[in-house]
């Protein structure tokens, strides 16, 4: 056990090499995704399937990560580090190969869920050492200020290079390359990592596998509902109705199951805490802004005609803002300042991004105009991820935190984002057709040639998309102002009106002393009169 606490690697490996290996493995593990969002259009075109399958596969990977979170500590107590890494990397390599060679959309969704499930085990093996390296004093805020910007920037940069690789080769090549990288990482693990146990060997007997099944089923049903709702016209489809009731039934069974267990799989008691309730509400706020990614893609691809590489490069423009938010957060937590104004700054950055996007909805936009709004978006995303995550988990005990991370993770990365992405897609469709109807009033087919009418139809559609996007961005800007007002009036765990109470007590003491002096003067005058 003492050997284990020295690090992840064998004693003969130099410390600088250990640190380099930790950084390399962390970067590669975070870059491994079953579905790269920048390559979805290539996958859809090549497989001849609906883009909804690929979106569901992307959500399924986050659901898999959240499902495995309650098992992380138990797995770490049951297996050695080398065993966890070798098995997880081997499974990831096989699943990446399957995704790169299959033509079944359902297989891609299932493989994405399993890849996310095993990815969490690998990430936790490196997150824990990084936590002690980056924050030896145990202050989690400083660790989040470094880790989240690093993870967001890594994902955006890796997404760009993977999109460029897929554009010049094929999207299948990316997954085959991922499988090869995983096999190389297994070789490094076998050579360098030690074979010591974290603690004594613990059994799996106390894990409730039925609860895990209900947990995964709840959010997988929900992902189908939110991914395919618009395409299948919501409740007009039998599949949507089944997924809706499947979500409700699975969640009900999950809650009832936790009430019967001595050691629950997930903890719902945390939702009685004020910081968790407020934090989830602010994660919902974050989902509003993240849901605009679908609007941005519609604009860049459908109106401006960007290819996947140019479109992915926009996410790289977020990196300066992401890093800036990390620097600000590090010094913010170092000096232990209240997080209210830091959260306010994140929402304010998103508001400025939304306002700029509102005025950028024009078909002649140049590429350089994206730099400032994407930088603001990066700052807002990084700031809210850091501060809200810290605020939610700040007052939780270790056992509660381990059980709560899965629920909070799936709410942040899937529920909030998918909910508003789906809502905005439906809203855009409604506004677009409303705009087409308004423009059609000024057109008369009897006075126009068929060629002229058809040539004008494209411009009508493009203008309808721009008008729909502007209306949605305007509504989001109004909502952002309401969010900022909420943040300003929220206490964030601090006592409100403390100065008022102190002043009131001081006024009472002054009033009493004044009454005493008045009574003394009155008694003196009465004696003198006598």
Secondary structure, 3 states (H helix, E strand, C coil): CHHHHCCCECCCCCHHHHHHHHHHHHHHHHHCCCCCHHHHHHHHHHHCCCHHHHHHHHHHHHHHHHHHHCCHHHHHHHCCHHHHHHHHHHHHHHHHHHHHHCCCHHHHHHHHHHHHHHHHHHHHHHHHHHHHHHCCCCCHHHHHHHHHHHHHHHHHHHHHHHHHHHHHCCHHHHHHHHHHHHHHHHHHHHHHECCCCCCCCCCCCCCCHHHHHHHHHHHHHHHHHHHHCCCCCHHHCHHHHHHHHHHHHHHHHHHHHHHHCCCCCCCCHHHHCHHHHHHHHHHHHHHHHHCCHHHHHHHHHHHCCCCHHHHHHHHHCCHHHHHHHHHHHHHHHHCCCCCHHHHHHHHHHHHHHHHHHHHCCCCCCCHHHHHHHHHHHHHHHHHHHHHHHHHHHCCCCHHHHHHHHHHHHHHHHHHHHHHHHHHHHHHHHHHHHHHHHHHHCCCCHHHCCHHHHHHHHHHHHHHHHHHHHHHHHHHHHHHHHHHHHHHHHCCCCCCCCHHHHHHHHHHHHHHHHHHHHHHHHHHHHHHHHC
